[in-house]
Amino acid sequence: MATAHEEHDLPDREIDPSQARETANLEAVIARQVRKYRIAAGLSVGDMAARVGISKAMLSKIENAQTSCSLTTLGRLALGLDIPVTALFRGVDAEREAVYVPAGHGAQISRRGSRVGHHYELLGALRGPHKRMEAVLVTLTESSEVFPLFQHPGTELIYMLEGVMVYGHGEAHYTMRPGDALQLDGEGTHGPQELVELPIRFLSVTAFGDHPDE
C-alpha cells in the first residue's frame, strides 16, 4: 500500500479529452438551467442560495459553470426551484442515430410486389433501444397490378401522398386519398385492392419488435 507521501508523488491520471468536453458541456447545461429557473422564480442569487442551503459564492460558481455539482446539491437545487432533477439536464448533447436519404436516392428494393409493377424505395431503417423501424416509398403506375397481399410482423403506418386507391386489411377496405393515414397490424393480410387514380404514391413505415417474430 502506498503511503500518503507516495500517493502525493504519483503522477496525475490523464483525462480523456472527450470525457473532459462532456463534463464541461454538462456543467454548462446545468448552469444555464439553474439560472433560467432562478430568474423565472423571481429569486436573487442570495435568496436562492439561502433557500437551497449553499453559499452565494457556490451558487455563482454553479451558474457560471465553474464547478461540478454533487448529486446532493443537484437535489437541493431542484427542490428549491420546485422542478424535477431531470429538468436541470435538459439540453445535454447526446449523439443519437439518424438516417438521412435525399430525394430520389433511396435504395431500390425487391419485394413480392416488384414483379407486378410495384416500385419500392427504401428510405432508411433504424434500430432504437426497443424497436426497429423501416420506411419505404411505394409507387404504383399504369403497369402495376393490384396483387399482392402482405403479412408481416410489426405495426405499419401508411400515409397517402398521391393518387387514390382502395386498400384492404383483413375484411375491411379503405379508400385512401392524399393526406389519409392508415395504421394496421401487419399480421393481418393487407395490400392495394383497387387502383382508382394513378399514379399512386404512399409512404409505408413499419415498426418491428426486438425479435423478427414480434
C-alpha positions in Angstrom: 0.0 0.0 0.0 1.3 3.4 -0.9 2.0 5.9 1.9 0.4 9.4 1.9 3.8 10.8 0.7 3.9 8.2 -2.1 0.4 8.9 -3.1 1.2 12.5 -3.4 4.1 11.7 -5.7 2.0 9.5 -8.0 1.5 11.1 -11.5 -1.9 12.6 -12.2 -4.1 10.3 -14.3 -4.6 11.6 -17.8 -8.1 12.7 -18.6 -9.7 11.7 -21.8 -10.3 14.9 -23.8 -13.7 13.7 -25.0 -14.7 13.0 -21.4 -13.5 16.5 -20.4 -15.6 18.0 -23.1 -18.7 16.1 -22.0 -18.2 17.2 -18.4 -17.8 20.8 -19.5 -20.9 20.6 -21.6 -22.9 19.1 -18.7 -21.7 21.9 -16.4 -22.7 24.5 -18.9 -26.2 23.0 -19.3 -26.8 22.8 -15.6 -25.5 26.4 -15.2 -27.9 27.6 -17.9 -30.9 25.7 -16.5 -30.3 26.8 -12.9 -30.0 30.5 -13.9 -33.1 30.2 -16.1 -35.3 28.7 -13.4 -34.0 31.0 -10.7 -34.8 34.1 -12.7 -38.2 32.7 -13.7 -38.9 32.2 -10.0 -38.0 35.8 -9.3 -35.2 34.9 -6.9 -31.9 36.7 -6.5 -28.7 34.8 -6.1 -28.8 35.4 -2.4 -32.4 34.3 -2.0 -31.8 31.2 -4.0 -28.6 30.3 -2.1 -30.4 30.7 1.2 -33.4 28.6 0.0 -31.1 25.8 -1.2 -28.7 26.0 1.8 -25.5 26.8 -0.1 -23.3 29.9 -0.2 -23.8 32.7 -2.7 -20.3 32.0 -3.9 -21.1 28.4 -4.6 -24.3 29.2 -6.4 -22.4 31.8 -8.5 -19.9 29.2 -9.5 -22.6 26.8 -10.5 -24.4 29.4 -12.6 -21.1 30.2 -14.3 -20.2 26.6 -14.9 -17.1 26.9 -12.7 -17.8 23.8 -10.6 -19.3 20.4 -10.8 -22.4 19.8 -8.7 -22.7 16.8 -6.4 -25.9 14.8 -6.6 -26.9 16.2 -3.2 -26.5 19.8 -4.4 -28.5 19.0 -7.6 -31.3 17.6 -5.5 -31.3 20.7 -3.3 -31.4 23.0 -6.4 -34.3 21.0 -7.9 -36.2 21.1 -4.6 -35.5 24.8 -4.1 -36.7 25.6 -7.7 -39.7 23.2 -7.4 -38.7 21.3 -10.5 -37.7 17.7 -11.2 -33.9 17.0 -11.2 -34.1 15.9 -14.8 -35.1 19.5 -15.8 -31.5 20.6 -14.9 -30.1 18.3 -17.6 -32.4 19.4 -20.5 -30.2 20.4 -23.4 -27.4 18.0 -22.8 -26.0 17.0 -26.2 -26.1 13.3 -26.8 -25.3 11.5 -30.0 -28.3 9.8 -31.5 -28.5 7.7 -34.6 -30.3 9.1 -37.6 -30.7 8.1 -41.3 -30.9 10.8 -44.0 -31.9 10.0 -47.5 -32.0 12.8 -50.1 -35.0 12.8 -52.5 -34.6 10.1 -55.2 -31.6 8.4 -53.6 -33.4 5.7 -51.6 -32.2 2.1 -52.3 -34.3 0.2 -54.8 -35.5 -3.0 -53.1 -37.3 -6.1 -54.4 -40.4 -7.4 -52.7 -43.2 -9.6 -53.6 -45.0 -6.8 -55.5 -41.9 -5.9 -57.6 -42.9 -8.4 -60.2 -46.3 -6.8 -60.7 -45.1 -3.2 -61.2 -44.9 -2.1 -57.6 -41.8 0.1 -57.1 -40.2 0.2 -53.6 -37.7 2.7 -52.5 -36.1 2.2 -49.1 -35.9 5.5 -47.2 -34.0 4.0 -44.3 -34.1 1.5 -41.4 -33.2 2.5 -37.9 -32.9 0.4 -34.7 -33.8 2.2 -31.5 -33.5 0.8 -27.9 -36.5 -1.4 -28.3 -37.8 -1.3 -31.9 -36.6 -1.5 -35.5 -38.3 0.9 -37.9 -38.3 0.7 -41.7 -39.6 3.4 -44.1 -40.5 2.6 -47.7 -41.8 4.8 -50.5 -44.2 2.8 -52.7 -45.1 3.9 -56.3 -47.8 2.3 -58.4 -48.2 3.2 -62.1 -50.2 2.1 -65.1 -48.1 -1.0 -65.3 -48.8 -2.0 -61.7 -51.2 -4.8 -60.8 -53.3 -4.9 -57.6 -51.7 -8.1 -56.3 -50.1 -8.9 -53.8 -51.4 -9.1 -50.3 -48.9 -8.9 -47.5 -48.5 -10.3 -44.0 -45.6 -9.5 -41.7 -44.7 -8.9 -38.1 -44.9 -5.4 -36.6 -47.2 -2.4 -36.9 -47.4 -0.5 -40.2 -48.4 3.1 -40.9 -49.5 4.0 -44.5 -49.6 7.7 -45.4 -51.1 8.6 -48.8 -49.1 11.1 -50.9 -50.6 10.9 -54.4 -53.4 9.2 -56.3 -56.4 7.2 -55.0 -56.6 3.5 -54.1 -58.7 1.1 -52.1 -56.5 -0.6 -49.5 -57.6 -3.7 -47.8 -56.8 -5.0 -44.3 -58.4 -8.3 -43.4 -62.1 -7.9 -44.2 -62.0 -4.1 -44.1 -61.4 -1.8 -47.1 -60.3 1.9 -47.0 -60.4 4.4 -49.8 -57.1 6.2 -49.5 -56.6 9.8 -50.8 -53.6 12.2 -50.4 -53.3 13.0 -46.7 -55.1 9.9 -45.5 -53.3 7.7 -43.0 -53.9 4.1 -42.0 -52.3 2.2 -39.2 -52.6 -1.6 -39.2 -51.4 -4.8 -37.6 -49.0 -6.3 -40.1 -50.1 -9.8 -39.2 -53.4 -9.2 -40.9 -53.4 -9.7 -44.7 -53.3 -6.3 -46.4 -52.5 -4.6 -49.7 -54.0 -2.5 -52.5 -57.3 -3.8 -53.6 -58.2 -1.3 -56.4 -56.0 1.3 -58.1 -58.5 4.1 -58.6 -56.4 7.1 -59.7 -52.8 6.6 -60.9 -50.0 7.3 -60.3 -50.2 6.3 -56.7 -47.5 7.0 -54.1 -47.7 6.3 -50.4 -45.2 6.1 -47.5 -45.1 2.8 -45.6 -43.5 2.9 -42.2 -43.2 -0.4 -40.3 -42.1 -0.7 -36.6 -40.9 -4.1 -35.6 -40.2 -5.6 -32.2 -36.9 -6.7 -30.8 -37.2 -10.1 -32.5 -38.1 -10.9 -36.0 -41.2 -12.8 -34.9 -42.6 -9.8 -32.9 
